[in-house]
Amino acid sequence: MEKEPKIKKRKEAVLETVEEQNVKFVRLWFTDILGQLKSFAITPKELEGAFDEGMGFDGSSIKGFARIDESDMLAKPDPATFQIVPWRPKESAVARMFCDILQPDGSHYEGDPRYVLKRNLERLNEEGYTFYIGPELEFFYLHNSKNPEVLDEGGYFDLTTLDAGSDLRRDTILTLEEMGIEVEYSHHEVAPSQHEIDLRYQDALTMADQVMTHRIVVKEIAHRYGYYATFMPKPISGVNGSGMHTHQSLFNNGKNAFFDQNDEYCLSETGRGYIAGLLAHAPAITSVTNQWINSYKRLVPGYEAPVYISWARRNRSTLVRVPMYKPGKEEATRLELRSPDPACNPYLAFSVMLAAGMAGVKNKYELPAPTEKDVYLMSEEEKEKAGIKSLPGSLIEAIALTENSELVRAALGDHVFENFITSKKIEWDSYRKDVSEWELKEYLGVL
């Protein structure tokens, strides 16, 4: 936990900036359990009270929060997350802060996804570790939100014409950097009108906040140009979907806990255990890292998304990839989990990834041999011999596996665990009852 004098200094710095920058409104941001960003605005005169006690709101109206008979909640802003919102006019500036959600008595609310991650990180910190994350977020630019009409026909790393996404991506990066978010790479992705902006690694809580900011900035800049940006995992049939390959590492006393120069893969016992934990618990955490019905339209063979539970160094058909070690770059030793998609709730997704990996570390799971052959080209017999299993093929399969996972329950806490599963079952039931366009085209004229 942060020391009170440090928090006090940050509060004072926020109040000074609000006055100097003539900030007219401060937006308080938080998420529901599905990762949808929620917000309400306060005026600067309310800030001190918000810092000290929080601002009240009706929690019963937020997905997965409270019942109507226990609806009073408090949103308490985190001064460390204060940023001016660049897309609003400077003459009447607007700022934002992420909030912790509290009960009326000031205790943490168990249904707050940000608190879920903070609680997991506090446990990790007690063991001497810091968890770092570096995500690669893919998304599509479309003409509008009604149908998936693309802006360009570019492919991987293509330099497209200026009116086909380059300006949007450039302005998005400049806006992110204005908000203190460092960008490592940006480029056109494999599918038409698909783009990627990768964020420089940060501690997991900071990164979860940055992922939420990244998504809203991408959408705001697209809207400014008259277009629509979507993080939907698979908006267009027949092309690659959008993933959020998530690079992860653990540090201990300033050193990368995954690195061991004497290992053939330069992986320490901690690194090996962490990967083994991710592989072992991948089926159970998939409903959290890929939480939508549409997520499973991406997780199919043939479109570069991982389907088979295996690991490798150079092989990008595996679930986990360990980038090759470069001499003198021990700090860069990391693993890349390739299954998550950018529409997940990052607070919950990072929590279950960490829980799975640490289960492997603590219980000394044995890491299977790497799979350097393209898994999609392996026969079923070869996969069976190598012990390679598949990720769940649908949301309902994934939810059934999560429902029986004590690891996921412990990571999310009873409240979020139960509400998340209930919400997903309702979503699946709605989908199951719907008659789709595909069914009408396939069956109506012949049955």
PLY file of the C-alpha trace (Angstrom):
ply
format ascii 1.0
element vertex 447
property float x
property float y
property float z
element edge 446
property int vertex1
property int vertex2
end_header
0.00 0.00 0.00
1.17 3.56 -0.71
2.32 5.66 2.22
-0.10 8.41 3.30
2.41 11.31 2.81
2.93 10.23 -0.83
-0.83 10.07 -1.44
-1.26 13.48 0.19
1.37 15.01 -2.11
-0.35 13.54 -5.13
-3.71 14.96 -4.05
-2.13 18.39 -3.59
-0.49 18.14 -7.02
-3.85 17.30 -8.61
-5.57 20.26 -6.94
-2.79 22.60 -8.12
-2.98 21.27 -11.71
-6.76 21.62 -11.78
-6.41 25.29 -10.84
-3.48 26.01 -13.17
-5.04 24.28 -16.18
-8.50 25.77 -15.55
-10.08 22.32 -15.39
-13.87 22.64 -15.39
-14.84 19.00 -14.87
-13.16 15.88 -13.53
-14.49 12.60 -14.81
-14.33 9.65 -12.43
-13.72 6.37 -14.28
-14.32 2.78 -13.18
-15.48 -0.47 -14.81
-18.26 -2.97 -14.30
-17.37 -6.66 -14.06
-17.43 -7.06 -17.85
-14.89 -4.28 -18.31
-17.26 -1.63 -19.65
-16.00 1.81 -18.74
-18.31 3.82 -16.49
-17.96 7.51 -15.67
-19.55 10.50 -14.04
-18.30 14.07 -13.74
-17.71 16.30 -10.74
-16.68 19.95 -10.53
-13.32 20.97 -9.02
-14.96 22.20 -5.81
-16.00 18.59 -5.08
-12.47 17.21 -5.49
-11.24 17.44 -1.91
-14.36 15.70 -0.64
-13.97 13.03 -3.33
-10.37 12.39 -2.25
-11.28 12.21 1.43
-14.56 10.32 1.37
-15.47 9.39 -2.21
-18.49 10.36 -4.29
-21.74 8.44 -3.86
-23.56 6.66 -6.69
-26.16 3.92 -7.23
-24.30 0.62 -7.51
-27.45 -1.36 -8.37
-27.39 0.19 -11.85
-23.88 -1.14 -12.62
-23.48 -4.62 -14.16
-22.42 -7.13 -11.51
-22.29 -4.63 -8.67
-24.88 -4.48 -5.89
-28.51 -5.51 -5.42
-31.04 -2.71 -5.12
-31.24 -3.15 -1.33
-27.50 -2.54 -0.92
-26.93 -0.08 -3.72
-25.06 2.79 -2.04
-21.47 2.92 -3.30
-18.61 5.40 -3.19
-16.18 6.16 -6.03
-12.87 7.33 -4.55
-10.46 8.75 -7.16
-6.85 7.58 -7.31
-4.73 10.77 -7.64
-1.91 8.80 -9.30
-4.15 8.34 -12.36
-4.97 12.03 -12.93
-4.66 13.14 -16.55
-6.07 15.95 -18.66
-8.29 14.51 -21.42
-6.67 15.78 -24.67
-9.72 15.38 -26.92
-11.73 17.97 -24.97
-11.35 21.76 -25.60
-8.39 23.25 -23.68
-10.31 26.43 -22.79
-12.69 24.34 -20.66
-10.41 21.45 -19.81
-11.65 18.06 -18.61
-9.55 15.63 -16.59
-10.03 12.01 -15.58
-9.07 9.74 -12.70
-9.64 6.05 -12.14
-11.51 5.21 -8.95
-11.59 2.56 -6.30
-15.13 1.55 -5.37
-15.91 1.54 -1.66
-18.74 0.52 0.62
-20.45 3.33 2.61
-18.30 2.40 5.63
-15.13 3.03 3.59
-14.17 -0.62 3.08
-13.24 -1.92 -0.39
-16.13 -3.22 -2.45
-15.56 -6.87 -3.41
-17.27 -6.40 -6.78
-14.81 -3.75 -8.02
-12.60 -5.29 -10.77
-9.79 -2.83 -10.02
-9.78 -3.98 -6.41
-9.69 -7.61 -7.56
-6.41 -6.93 -9.36
-5.01 -4.83 -6.51
-5.76 -7.63 -4.05
-3.93 -10.18 -6.23
-0.96 -7.84 -6.63
-0.76 -7.21 -2.89
-0.48 -10.97 -2.31
2.25 -11.13 -4.95
4.13 -8.19 -3.44
4.15 -9.95 -0.07
6.16 -12.69 -1.79
8.63 -10.10 -3.10
7.50 -9.99 -6.74
6.32 -7.27 -9.11
4.16 -8.28 -12.08
4.83 -6.52 -15.40
2.56 -6.58 -18.46
3.05 -5.47 -22.07
-0.05 -5.99 -24.28
-0.40 -5.80 -28.06
-3.89 -4.52 -28.79
-5.36 -5.14 -32.23
-8.49 -3.44 -33.56
-10.36 -2.57 -36.74
-11.20 0.80 -38.26
-14.61 0.70 -39.96
-16.82 3.22 -41.72
-19.52 2.87 -39.06
-20.82 0.63 -36.27
-23.70 -0.79 -38.33
-21.75 -3.03 -40.71
-18.09 -4.06 -41.00
-17.12 -1.95 -44.03
-13.32 -1.58 -44.02
-11.27 1.55 -44.78
-8.39 -0.20 -46.56
-7.24 -3.48 -48.04
-3.78 -3.37 -46.45
-1.97 -6.33 -44.93
0.69 -6.98 -42.30
3.11 -4.03 -41.93
1.74 -2.46 -45.13
2.22 1.27 -45.50
-1.27 2.27 -46.58
-2.38 5.57 -48.08
-2.83 8.43 -45.63
-6.62 8.37 -45.76
-6.73 4.68 -44.78
-5.69 4.67 -41.14
-2.23 6.23 -40.84
-3.53 9.59 -39.61
-5.89 7.93 -37.16
-3.11 5.78 -35.72
-0.71 8.73 -35.53
-3.19 10.95 -33.70
-4.10 8.08 -31.38
-0.45 7.59 -30.39
0.08 11.32 -29.83
-3.03 11.41 -27.63
-1.91 8.38 -25.63
1.49 9.96 -25.07
-0.17 13.21 -23.97
-1.87 11.11 -21.30
1.45 9.66 -20.12
1.05 6.31 -21.91
4.19 5.09 -23.69
3.73 3.38 -27.04
6.33 0.89 -28.33
5.05 -0.04 -31.79
2.20 0.60 -34.16
1.52 -0.94 -37.55
-1.07 -2.30 -39.93
-2.08 -5.84 -39.04
-2.83 -8.88 -41.24
-6.51 -8.26 -42.01
-7.89 -5.37 -44.09
-8.36 -2.23 -41.96
-6.86 -4.00 -38.92
-4.29 -2.13 -36.85
-2.16 -2.65 -33.76
-0.79 -0.29 -31.12
1.51 -1.89 -28.54
2.03 -0.33 -25.13
5.39 -0.26 -23.34
5.40 -2.65 -20.38
4.26 -1.38 -16.99
3.27 -2.83 -13.65
-0.01 -4.72 -13.98
-2.31 -2.18 -12.28
-0.95 0.75 -14.28
-1.27 -1.31 -17.44
-4.87 -2.32 -16.74
-5.72 1.39 -16.40
-3.79 2.09 -19.60
-5.64 -0.63 -21.54
-8.95 0.97 -20.57
-7.61 4.37 -21.66
-6.17 2.93 -24.90
-9.56 1.57 -25.92
-11.42 4.84 -25.34
-8.69 6.92 -27.05
-8.74 4.70 -30.17
-12.51 5.09 -30.37
-12.47 8.85 -29.70
-9.91 9.56 -32.41
-11.74 7.37 -34.93
-14.97 9.23 -34.10
-13.19 12.57 -34.64
-12.43 11.45 -38.23
-15.98 10.21 -38.80
-15.10 6.52 -38.51
-15.66 3.75 -36.00
-13.05 1.63 -34.20
-13.90 -1.75 -32.74
-12.09 -4.16 -30.42
-14.63 -6.88 -31.22
-12.57 -10.09 -31.43
-13.94 -11.21 -34.83
-15.97 -8.53 -36.63
-15.37 -9.88 -40.15
-15.77 -13.46 -41.33
-12.94 -15.03 -43.31
-10.10 -12.86 -42.00
-7.99 -12.76 -38.84
-9.63 -11.59 -35.63
-8.17 -9.17 -33.10
-6.04 -10.45 -30.25
-4.28 -8.96 -27.25
-1.03 -10.90 -27.05
0.05 -10.29 -23.46
3.74 -10.23 -22.56
4.36 -11.02 -18.89
7.31 -11.07 -16.50
8.00 -11.17 -12.77
10.70 -9.09 -11.12
12.26 -9.72 -7.71
14.59 -7.17 -6.09
14.94 -5.38 -9.42
15.93 -8.52 -11.33
13.94 -10.53 -13.85
12.79 -13.65 -12.01
12.21 -15.52 -15.29
15.87 -15.41 -16.42
18.54 -18.06 -15.91
21.56 -17.99 -18.23
22.40 -21.61 -17.41
19.10 -22.98 -18.69
18.86 -24.15 -22.32
15.93 -21.79 -22.85
17.36 -19.14 -20.48
14.34 -19.72 -18.22
14.63 -19.91 -14.45
12.71 -22.39 -12.34
10.25 -19.57 -11.66
9.85 -18.89 -15.38
9.33 -22.54 -16.18
6.80 -22.96 -13.39
4.91 -19.84 -14.46
4.55 -21.09 -18.06
3.52 -24.54 -16.82
0.85 -22.90 -14.64
-0.55 -20.94 -17.58
-0.70 -24.08 -19.70
-2.32 -26.17 -16.96
-5.01 -23.62 -16.12
-5.53 -22.16 -19.61
-8.91 -23.88 -20.15
-10.24 -22.58 -16.82
-9.17 -18.94 -17.33
-10.23 -18.67 -20.98
-13.75 -17.43 -20.18
-12.11 -14.42 -18.50
-9.42 -13.70 -21.10
-11.93 -14.34 -23.92
-15.22 -13.41 -22.35
-17.59 -12.88 -25.27
-19.49 -15.29 -27.52
-17.72 -13.65 -30.46
-14.32 -14.38 -28.87
-14.62 -18.03 -29.94
-15.11 -17.10 -33.60
-11.49 -15.90 -33.40
-10.14 -18.96 -31.57
-10.35 -21.32 -34.53
-7.60 -22.93 -36.66
-6.42 -21.08 -39.74
-6.39 -17.45 -38.59
-3.19 -17.24 -36.49
-5.07 -17.32 -33.17
-3.88 -20.02 -30.76
-6.13 -23.02 -30.25
-3.76 -25.65 -28.89
-2.30 -25.59 -25.38
1.47 -25.70 -25.94
4.51 -23.46 -25.76
7.55 -22.65 -27.89
10.12 -19.97 -28.65
9.78 -19.25 -32.36
6.54 -21.09 -33.08
3.65 -18.62 -33.20
1.01 -21.36 -33.49
1.39 -22.14 -29.77
-0.56 -20.66 -26.86
2.56 -19.40 -25.08
5.64 -18.06 -26.83
8.95 -17.22 -25.14
10.79 -14.62 -27.27
14.40 -15.56 -27.93
16.94 -14.30 -25.39
19.31 -11.56 -26.52
22.66 -11.38 -24.66
22.73 -8.42 -22.31
18.95 -8.13 -22.36
18.14 -10.26 -19.31
15.47 -7.80 -18.20
13.53 -8.45 -21.41
13.03 -12.17 -20.62
9.30 -12.72 -20.75
6.54 -14.93 -22.03
3.75 -14.03 -24.42
0.26 -15.43 -23.84
-1.39 -15.26 -27.27
-5.01 -16.20 -26.57
-6.52 -13.11 -24.84
-8.51 -10.67 -26.92
-8.69 -6.87 -26.49
-12.37 -6.88 -25.45
-11.67 -8.57 -22.11
-11.78 -6.87 -18.72
-8.03 -6.28 -18.18
-8.32 -6.14 -14.38
-9.84 -9.62 -14.26
-7.78 -11.05 -17.14
-4.47 -9.98 -15.58
-5.66 -11.39 -12.24
-6.37 -14.89 -13.58
-3.20 -14.97 -15.70
-1.18 -14.17 -12.59
-3.04 -16.73 -10.48
-2.47 -19.47 -13.08
1.20 -18.68 -13.47
1.87 -18.43 -9.74
0.10 -21.74 -9.12
2.71 -23.30 -11.38
5.54 -21.54 -9.53
4.35 -22.41 -6.02
3.40 -26.00 -6.80
6.42 -26.62 -9.03
4.46 -27.72 -12.08
6.61 -29.53 -14.63
6.99 -27.69 -17.92
6.40 -29.97 -20.93
8.80 -29.93 -23.88
8.35 -27.01 -26.30
6.45 -27.60 -29.54
8.51 -26.06 -32.33
6.49 -27.69 -35.12
3.44 -25.83 -36.47
0.66 -27.31 -34.32
-1.91 -26.79 -37.06
0.06 -29.16 -39.30
0.33 -31.89 -36.68
-1.95 -34.91 -36.90
-4.37 -35.69 -34.10
-2.17 -38.66 -33.23
0.92 -36.42 -32.96
-0.92 -33.94 -30.75
-2.22 -36.70 -28.52
1.26 -38.20 -28.20
2.67 -34.79 -27.24
-0.17 -34.24 -24.73
-1.43 -31.16 -26.57
-5.03 -30.33 -25.77
-7.32 -27.58 -27.08
-8.78 -24.44 -25.60
-12.57 -24.50 -25.12
-14.42 -24.03 -28.40
-17.31 -21.87 -27.18
-18.21 -19.54 -24.35
-20.46 -22.08 -22.66
-17.67 -24.70 -22.71
-15.30 -22.13 -21.22
-17.77 -21.09 -18.53
-18.32 -24.72 -17.50
-14.58 -25.11 -16.97
-14.29 -21.81 -15.07
-17.23 -22.70 -12.85
-15.30 -25.70 -11.49
-12.05 -23.82 -10.96
-11.11 -23.01 -7.38
-8.12 -21.10 -8.74
-10.32 -18.66 -10.68
-12.74 -18.31 -7.75
-9.86 -17.44 -5.42
-8.40 -14.96 -7.93
-11.68 -13.13 -8.58
-13.33 -13.49 -5.17
-16.76 -15.00 -4.62
-18.75 -11.91 -5.60
-17.11 -11.26 -8.99
-16.76 -14.99 -9.73
-20.46 -15.72 -9.24
-21.73 -12.56 -10.93
-19.41 -13.02 -13.89
-20.56 -16.59 -14.48
-24.24 -15.66 -14.06
-23.85 -12.81 -16.56
-22.12 -15.04 -19.11
-24.77 -17.77 -18.81
-27.49 -15.20 -19.47
-25.53 -13.98 -22.52
-25.16 -17.53 -23.82
-28.85 -18.29 -23.28
-29.82 -15.19 -25.23
-27.49 -16.22 -28.06
-28.74 -19.82 -28.00
-32.36 -18.71 -28.47
-31.63 -16.29 -31.29
-32.22 -17.34 -34.91
-29.19 -16.08 -36.83
-28.83 -14.87 -40.41
-26.65 -17.92 -41.12
-29.45 -20.28 -40.07
-31.98 -18.49 -42.23
-29.70 -18.62 -45.28
-28.72 -22.23 -44.65
-32.08 -23.76 -43.76
-35.09 -21.60 -44.61
-35.14 -22.40 -48.34
-34.55 -26.13 -47.98
-36.31 -27.30 -44.82
0 1
1 2
2 3
3 4
4 5
5 6
6 7
7 8
8 9
9 10
10 11
11 12
12 13
13 14
14 15
15 16
16 17
17 18
18 19
19 20
20 21
21 22
22 23
23 24
24 25
25 26
26 27
27 28
28 29
29 30
30 31
31 32
32 33
33 34
34 35
35 36
36 37
37 38
38 39
39 40
40 41
41 42
42 43
43 44
44 45
45 46
46 47
47 48
48 49
49 50
50 51
51 52
52 53
53 54
54 55
55 56
56 57
57 58
58 59
59 60
60 61
61 62
62 63
63 64
64 65
65 66
66 67
67 68
68 69
69 70
70 71
71 72
72 73
73 74
74 75
75 76
76 77
77 78
78 79
79 80
80 81
81 82
82 83
83 84
84 85
85 86
86 87
87 88
88 89
89 90
90 91
91 92
92 93
93 94
94 95
95 96
96 97
97 98
98 99
99 100
100 101
101 102
102 103
103 104
104 105
105 106
106 107
107 108
108 109
109 110
110 111
111 112
112 113
113 114
114 115
115 116
116 117
117 118
118 119
119 120
120 121
121 122
122 123
123 124
124 125
125 126
126 127
127 128
128 129
129 130
130 131
131 132
132 133
133 134
134 135
135 136
136 137
137 138
138 139
139 140
140 141
141 142
142 143
143 144
144 145
145 146
146 147
147 148
148 149
149 150
150 151
151 152
152 153
153 154
154 155
155 156
156 157
157 158
158 159
159 160
160 161
161 162
162 163
163 164
164 165
165 166
166 167
167 168
168 169
169 170
170 171
171 172
172 173
173 174
174 175
175 176
176 177
177 178
178 179
179 180
180 181
181 182
182 183
183 184
184 185
185 186
186 187
187 188
188 189
189 190
190 191
191 192
192 193
193 194
194 195
195 196
196 197
197 198
198 199
199 200
200 201
201 202
202 203
203 204
204 205
205 206
206 207
207 208
208 209
209 210
210 211
211 212
212 213
213 214
214 215
215 216
216 217
217 218
218 219
219 220
220 221
221 222
222 223
223 224
224 225
225 226
226 227
227 228
228 229
229 230
230 231
231 232
232 233
233 234
234 235
235 236
236 237
237 238
238 239
239 240
240 241
241 242
242 243
243 244
244 245
245 246
246 247
247 248
248 249
249 250
250 251
251 252
252 253
253 254
254 255
255 256
256 257
257 258
258 259
259 260
260 261
261 262
262 263
263 264
264 265
265 266
266 267
267 268
268 269
269 270
270 271
271 272
272 273
273 274
274 275
275 276
276 277
277 278
278 279
279 280
280 281
281 282
282 283
283 284
284 285
285 286
286 287
287 288
288 289
289 290
290 291
291 292
292 293
293 294
294 295
295 296
296 297
297 298
298 299
299 300
300 301
301 302
302 303
303 304
304 305
305 306
306 307
307 308
308 309
309 310
310 311
311 312
312 313
313 314
314 315
315 316
316 317
317 318
318 319
319 320
320 321
321 322
322 323
323 324
324 325
325 326
326 327
327 328
328 329
329 330
330 331
331 332
332 333
333 334
334 335
335 336
336 337
337 338
338 339
339 340
340 341
341 342
342 343
343 344
344 345
345 346
346 347
347 348
348 349
349 350
350 351
351 352
352 353
353 354
354 355
355 356
356 357
357 358
358 359
359 360
360 361
361 362
362 363
363 364
364 365
365 366
366 367
367 368
368 369
369 370
370 371
371 372
372 373
373 374
374 375
375 376
376 377
377 378
378 379
379 380
380 381
381 382
382 383
383 384
384 385
385 386
386 387
387 388
388 389
389 390
390 391
391 392
392 393
393 394
394 395
395 396
396 397
397 398
398 399
399 400
400 401
401 402
402 403
403 404
404 405
405 406
406 407
407 408
408 409
409 410
410 411
411 412
412 413
413 414
414 415
415 416
416 417
417 418
418 419
419 420
420 421
421 422
422 423
423 424
424 425
425 426
426 427
427 428
428 429
429 430
430 431
431 432
432 433
433 434
434 435
435 436
436 437
437 438
438 439
439 440
440 441
441 442
442 443
443 444
444 445
445 446
